[in-house]
Amino acid sequence: MSASLPRIVILATGGTIAGSSGNPASSARYQAATVPVSQLVDAVPALAGIARIETEQVAQIDSKDLRFDLWERLAARVAHWSTGDDVDGIVITHGTDTLEETAMFLHLTQPCPIPIVMTAAMRPSTSLSADGPLNLLDAVRVAGSTQARGKGVLVVLNQQIHAARDVAKMHTSAVDAFASPVGGPLGFVQDAYIRFHRAPAEGRVPVQRLPVPANWPEVEIVSSYAQPGRIAVDALVAAGVQGLVVAAAGNGSIHETLAAALADAAGQGVAVVRSSRTGAGHVAIPEKVRPEVGMFASAMDLNPYKARVLLLLLLAADPPLARDPQRLQALFAAH
Ligand code: SIN
């Protein structure tokens, strides 16, 4: 092993990339989060030729069960490894189901002095044509590259490099499940060749001064559809929710019944943010205050799940923001 190779730390959290099945021919029946990170690395001997690898098993979960305390632990391990002067990059393995939320959290909270690259897999490690080994190799290549420096948190899957803020899982099972629906991927990796087509969007403002996760606000997602009731919103407000993201129709349109319930919620100091359930595109900020949406901030191009992460971090850092829709809108526009 050459000391000139980049030193890369792999932080493993579980997911299908660490999944296994007794039936290699099945890509749908398996147990996620069973294979330790040391074994995942051993399965890719080519890693030893491109990096000096260190591993840490931060968690071993199916990411559907993601909790804020894992984000806190992950952030602490990222901070630990990225402040030493001898680590060149960090790779985080994660389940695909909520990867976009953890990516958004890290994007908003980590200063990234070195590349931080998330990766995952759609097929378990024991399946035929498992995608995890190549994704891991590519993620390590990107984490060790000088081109990845200064680009924030990245997500590498299926030979594509995505910005953490933009990427979303768009398919239940396909190997090319991940996309950046608004701007496209930042670049690609093919063997040793790494190419960035564009830089990530500007305007990242790290959210600081976070309280412990137990004190984070309650922020939930509701959706607009044909004849919605107001039961869910009223119940959430009665339960003390501090923020609501609406997965609105089209360009942020909200059914009048739901809009009335949300207006009442806003009147009681709940932050309301409009995102879109379409999966791509920007939610317009109305030029004039319209009664049905005027007091609700636009999530801009963030999908409801990413908008929720931003809203909960903003409210955790600054609770009075819930009563200031204009400032909230300015912060969504800046992130
Ligand atoms: C998970 O998200 O942990 C399971 C599904 C996957 O990784 O594809």
Residues whose N, C-alpha, C, O or C-beta is under 5 A from the ligand:
A	BS01	SIN	G15 T16 I17 A32 I61 D62 S63 K64 H94 G95 T96 D97 T98 A121 M122
